[in-house]
Amino acid sequence: MTIVEPHIHMYSRTTDDYTAMYRDGIRACVEPSFWLGANRRHAGTFFDYFDLILDFESMRAERYGIDHFAAVSVNPKEAEDLALASAVLDGMAPYLDHPRCVALGEIGFNRITRNEEEVFARQIEMAKARGMLTIVHTPHDTPEVSKRRGTERILAMLREQDVDPGRVVVDHNTEETMDLTRRTDVWAGMTVYPYSKLNPARVVGLLRRWGLERVLVNSSADWGVSDPCSLPKVAAFMRGEGFDAAAVETVMFRNPMAFYGQSERFKPRLDLPWIDPAQYQR
């Protein structure tokens, strides 16, 4: 089965991960911009990072048979410094116009602050002005931050700014937020981690309750304990739980193709060969 990975941070992964992904059927992926482990201090460091995920990472992925696309943004974890965030947004146009950029994201909330809201609102308008797809990050649920409250505010801001919900994925949903996203026409993202967020059984429970329409399942696979081959594991679990081949294909292939296919730049090559590293690493 061919799988399209709709949200994965390959900047933090190895070439062995690409090999494993190809072996398990993943043939295309989208990499949203994210926090690099330390807050950046200069706008230029954001721009260098955008160059990397739009150009070098796509080249690296192609060698392993995977067609790689990206999304760029100021992520919510680095939105508190308004002067820096504004400088990045002022210079982001060339990266949003890059042929490998298929969305603006991920944006949203980290701690649900006023500054985060201001940066989020500005980026929503930037996406609208360009007719771009948008990837929205819901906050982690902590003693200080409510994922549900963050999701409610995200959905309210999308309504207030008159965003076409069919061009937005609100990501990292759990059991406590799916009822909110399902009341709207946004796409609902679900992230699978081995020890946090969702596991395959919880994903299947959500799919049974809320259906397969406008849902995207992803691995995210960043710096923490994560698995770039989560989607093949979810697919296998779905089959074991009685989902037929068409249902599995809907979640793993047809849905991400439908969402990102709204961008004219998203035309993944699904027949790229895996190249033996010995042929080019000399």
C-alpha positions in Angstrom: 0.0 0.0 0.0 1.2 3.5 -0.8 1.2 5.9 2.2 1.4 9.7 2.2 2.8 11.1 5.5 1.0 14.4 6.1 3.1 15.8 9.0 6.6 14.7 9.9 9.8 16.6 10.9 12.5 14.9 8.9 15.0 17.6 10.0 15.3 15.5 13.2 15.5 12.1 11.5 18.3 10.0 10.0 18.8 8.4 6.6 18.0 5.1 8.2 14.5 6.5 9.0 14.0 7.3 5.3 15.0 3.8 4.4 12.6 2.3 6.9 9.8 4.6 5.7 10.3 3.6 2.1 10.4 -0.1 3.0 7.0 0.3 4.8 5.3 2.0 1.8 5.7 5.7 2.5 6.2 7.5 -0.8 5.6 11.2 0.0 5.6 13.4 3.0 5.0 17.0 4.2 7.4 18.6 6.7 5.9 21.6 8.6 8.4 24.0 10.1 8.9 23.6 13.9 11.0 24.4 17.0 14.6 23.3 16.6 15.2 22.6 20.3 16.4 26.2 21.2 14.8 29.5 20.5 16.3 31.3 17.5 17.7 34.8 18.0 17.8 36.2 14.4 15.5 36.2 11.5 18.2 34.9 9.3 18.3 31.6 11.2 14.7 31.0 10.3 15.4 31.7 6.7 18.3 29.3 6.6 16.1 26.7 8.1 13.4 27.3 5.5 16.0 26.9 2.8 17.1 23.6 4.3 13.7 22.0 4.5 12.6 23.3 1.1 15.7 22.4 -0.8 18.2 20.1 0.9 15.7 17.9 2.7 13.7 17.4 -0.5 16.9 16.3 -2.2 17.8 14.0 0.7 14.4 12.4 0.7 14.4 11.8 -3.1 17.5 9.6 -2.7 15.4 7.3 -0.5 12.5 7.2 -2.8 10.3 9.7 -1.0 8.9 12.9 -2.5 9.3 15.6 0.2 7.3 18.8 0.5 7.3 21.4 3.2 5.4 24.2 5.0 7.0 27.3 6.5 5.9 29.6 9.4 6.8 31.1 12.7 5.9 28.3 15.1 3.9 29.1 18.2 6.8 28.2 20.6 8.8 31.1 19.1 6.0 33.7 18.9 6.6 35.4 22.2 9.4 37.6 20.8 7.1 39.8 18.7 9.9 41.9 17.2 11.7 38.8 15.9 8.5 37.1 14.8 7.5 40.2 12.8 10.9 40.4 11.1 10.6 36.7 10.1 7.0 37.3 8.8 8.2 40.4 6.9 10.8 38.3 5.0 8.8 35.0 4.6 7.2 35.7 1.2 10.0 34.0 -1.0 9.7 30.8 1.0 5.9 30.7 0.9 6.3 31.1 -2.9 8.8 28.3 -3.2 7.6 25.4 -5.5 8.1 22.9 -2.6 6.0 24.9 -0.1 2.5 23.4 -0.1 1.1 25.1 3.1 1.7 27.7 5.8 2.4 26.0 9.1 2.5 24.8 11.6 1.0 27.8 13.5 -1.3 28.0 16.5 -0.7 27.9 20.2 1.9 26.8 22.7 0.8 28.5 25.9 -2.2 30.4 24.5 -0.7 33.9 25.1 -1.6 37.3 23.7 1.6 37.4 21.7 1.0 33.9 20.2 -2.5 35.0 19.2 -1.2 38.0 17.4 1.4 36.0 15.4 -1.2 33.4 14.7 -3.7 35.9 13.4 -1.2 37.6 11.2 -0.2 34.2 9.6 -3.8 33.3 9.1 -4.2 36.5 7.0 -1.0 35.7 5.1 -2.3 32.2 4.2 -5.6 33.7 3.1 -3.9 36.4 0.9 -2.0 33.6 -0.9 -4.8 31.1 -1.0 -2.6 28.7 0.9 -3.4 25.6 3.0 -2.8 26.0 6.7 -1.5 23.6 9.3 -2.5 24.5 12.9 -0.9 23.2 16.0 -3.1 22.6 19.1 -1.2 23.1 22.4 0.0 20.2 24.5 -2.2 19.4 27.5 -0.2 20.4 30.7 -1.2 21.5 34.2 -0.8 25.1 32.9 -2.3 24.8 29.5 -5.6 23.3 28.3 -5.5 21.7 24.9 -9.3 22.0 24.7 -9.3 25.7 25.5 -6.5 26.2 22.9 -8.5 24.3 20.3 -11.7 26.3 21.1 -9.7 29.6 20.6 -8.1 28.3 17.4 -11.5 27.5 15.9 -13.0 30.8 17.0 -10.1 32.7 15.4 -10.6 30.8 12.1 -14.3 31.8 12.2 -13.5 35.4 13.1 -11.0 35.7 10.2 -13.4 34.0 7.8 -11.1 31.2 6.8 -12.2 28.5 4.5 -12.2 25.5 6.9 -11.7 23.0 4.1 -8.2 24.4 3.6 -7.1 24.0 7.3 -6.0 21.0 9.2 -6.2 21.5 13.0 -3.7 19.0 14.2 -2.8 16.8 17.3 -6.4 16.1 18.3 -7.2 13.8 21.1 -10.4 12.4 22.6 -10.9 15.7 24.4 -10.9 17.9 21.2 -12.3 15.8 18.4 -15.9 16.9 19.3 -14.8 20.5 18.7 -13.1 20.0 15.4 -15.9 17.6 14.1 -18.5 20.4 14.7 -16.7 22.3 11.9 -15.5 21.5 8.4 -11.8 21.7 9.2 -9.6 18.7 8.7 -8.8 16.9 12.0 -5.2 15.8 12.4 -4.2 13.0 14.8 -0.6 12.3 15.8 0.7 8.9 16.8 3.6 8.6 19.3 4.8 5.5 21.1 4.4 7.0 24.6 2.4 10.2 24.3 -0.3 11.7 22.2 -2.2 8.8 20.5 -1.4 5.1 19.9 -2.9 3.0 17.1 -5.7 1.7 19.4 -6.8 5.2 20.3 -6.7 6.3 16.7 -8.9 3.4 15.7 -11.3 4.4 18.5 -11.5 7.9 17.2 -12.0 6.7 13.7 -14.8 4.4 14.7 -16.6 7.2 16.6 -16.0 10.1 14.3 -15.6 8.5 10.9 -12.9 8.7 8.1 -14.0 12.0 6.5 -11.6 14.9 6.7 -9.1 13.2 9.0 -5.3 13.1 8.6 -3.2 10.7 10.7 0.5 11.5 11.1 3.6 10.6 13.0 5.0 14.1 13.5 8.3 12.2 14.5 10.4 15.0 16.0 13.0 15.2 18.7 11.2 13.2 21.3 10.4 9.5 21.4 8.7 9.1 18.1 8.4 6.7 15.2 8.6 7.8 11.5 6.9 4.5 10.6 3.8 5.0 12.8 1.5 5.1 9.9 2.2 1.6 8.6 1.7 0.4 12.2 -1.7 2.2 12.3 -2.6 0.7 8.9 -1.8 -2.8 10.2 -3.8 -2.2 13.4 -6.8 -1.0 11.4 -6.8 -4.1 9.3 -6.6 -6.2 12.4 -9.6 -4.4 13.8 -11.7 -5.1 10.8 -11.3 -2.1 8.6 -11.4 -3.0 5.0 -8.7 -2.1 2.4 -10.7 0.8 1.1 -11.0 2.4 4.6 -7.3 2.0 5.3 -6.4 3.5 1.9 -8.7 6.4 2.6 -6.9 7.3 5.8 -3.3 6.5 4.6 -3.5 7.8 1.1 -6.7 9.3 -0.2 -7.2 11.8 2.6 -3.8 13.4 2.6 -3.8 13.5 -1.2 -7.2 15.2 -1.1 -6.1 17.8 1.5 -2.7 18.7 0.0 -4.0 18.3 -3.5 -5.8 21.6 -3.0 -2.3 23.1 -3.5 -1.3 23.1 -7.2 2.3 22.5 -6.0 1.5 19.2 -4.5 2.0 16.7 -7.2 3.9 13.9 -5.6 6.0 11.4 -7.6 5.0 8.1 -6.1 7.3 6.0 -8.2 10.7 7.4 -7.1 13.3 4.6 -6.7 15.3 4.0 -3.5 18.9 4.6 -4.4 21.7 2.5 -2.9 23.8 5.0 -0.8 26.9 3.4 -2.2 26.0 5.0 -5.6 26.3 8.6 -4.5 28.3 8.6 -1.2 31.8 8.4 -2.6 
